[in-house]
Amino acid sequence: MSAAPIRVLLADDHAMVREALCRVLDDEPGIDVVGQAADGLTALTRATELKPDVVVTDYSMPGRDGPSLVEALRRALPGTPVLVLTVHEDIHYALRALEAGAQGYVVKSAAVQDLVQALQAVHAGGIWVSPRVSEAVLRRMRPGDRSRSGLEALSPREFELLRALGSGMGLQDCARHLGVGTSTASTYRSRLMEKLGLKTTADIIRFAIEQGVVD
């Protein structure tokens, strides 16, 4: 008797990307895409309804994106692994996703080759990180080998706020983007400025651009 297929929820705000990934996964007899979502809030709702075996989500999603969505999914479905699929090959994005609770991190440029293997690995209880960033991630996450300075010192929410501020959002828009109150967003901003040694919003924007964390 063959094993039941891995039931997958696929979340990405680009319809063409979702359809392309569905075609890739439909060719695999051991994988079944049971649902799709185009934004973070829908992904969370659909995941709660469908209870898939694995959630695959883009890092940058409208509504509720990145580590915030990963954290929410892990709270709602603690036994369901989350695999982040992203264009970002920067180690900081991978670290934020993994620290938030993701069990996999796949870069889109290698998704056709890597996605099926990553799904199988996280479904089996493992952790899978794209070879393009895995060596650097393992080096940074090794005990006693992390300086926790600069971007590494930021919490997932502080990092997301840095990205939002760096893209030119005002604080109120950033708060809505993160799903928090303005006072909480202001606290995150103060903390990230202290950790990064920045003094003004202009400093934040310049830093975010120089570090390549702005989409």
Secondary structure, DSSP 8 states (H G I E B T S, - for coil): -----EEEEEE-S-HHHHHHHHHHHHT-TTEEEEEEESSHHHHHHHHHHH--SEEEEESS-SSS-HHHHHHHHHHH-TTS-EEEEES---HHHHHHHHHHT-SEEEEGGGHHHHHHHHHHHHHTT--EE-HHHHHHHHHHHSTT-----GGGGS-HHHHHHHHHHHTT--HHHHHHHHTS-HHHHHHHHHHHHHHHT--SHHHHHHHHHHTT---
